Amino acid sequence: MIAWMALALIAVAPPVAPDEATEARNETFTGTVLRLTDAIEPLGVTSPQGPIADQVVLRGEDGSILPLLYNVGSRAFFEDDRLRDRPAELVVRRIEGLPYLQVLSAKIADDSGVLRTPEYYCDICTISVRFDQPCPCCQAPMELRFKPED
């Protein structure tokens, strides 16, 4: 009987959607994307070793250090040194209670200092992607460039 009642309660209880469980909001942050070790060295903190040494953070203009989740939006920052240590503007999803930022889109300063969207581009197939990889079509290497402004 008790097992039947428990099943009945489970059956009628509405599922909790992830958005209902935690509050999330999109925000824009500006600063510089760095490896964690480079961000904390000026603070006199010994550079960490092991997996945390590869962590990438946004050092805000106010000096705050915010870690980035590894996802499609931030993957290029983790894998390509050329995109770090430049002024950046990140649109992120911030989840209440989670100290990490989930990157939705990013603009970084090109060589002339203009904030633009980085992309990896194949001239042969005219395909662009968000992180370095062989071209999904022809498998040729892709070139890092900054997306032309509209």
Phi, psi and omega in degrees: 000313181296319179298321180296318179294321179296319177296321180296320179294320179295320183294326183265346180286128180291142178292149179268118178286148180305323181292333178282331183287324180225146178274131177231146178214151176269136180220160176246130179238145174240151180163214181229132177273127183220163166290148180305318182301322179288330181285328185262346179304314179297343179275358180084014179270131178299136181299128180289155177248168178081203186302328183291340180296337180268000181295140178248139184228163169254120173268110183291164179299336178272003180092354180294151179241115184240119181287149179257137171289147175278110178211184182302321182288335183248351187308318181299325179294325179288327190257343186235108181302333184294342182266351181265165178062040175225153173302141184218155173230117183246131168264122188231160170258121180253124183254127182305131178087355180247123184284351183272152175256133176263111185285126176263318176207159184216143169234138176230162181288128174282186184296340178266359178092001180276133177287121181217162181278122176284148176209158175253125193234140175253115179293331182290311186260354185052048179248139173237146179226170187271343179218158185295132180191164172295150179305129180298341182265296187261352180071010177287158175297147179256151184258134174288130174212172177255130185304129178299141179286146179285000000 
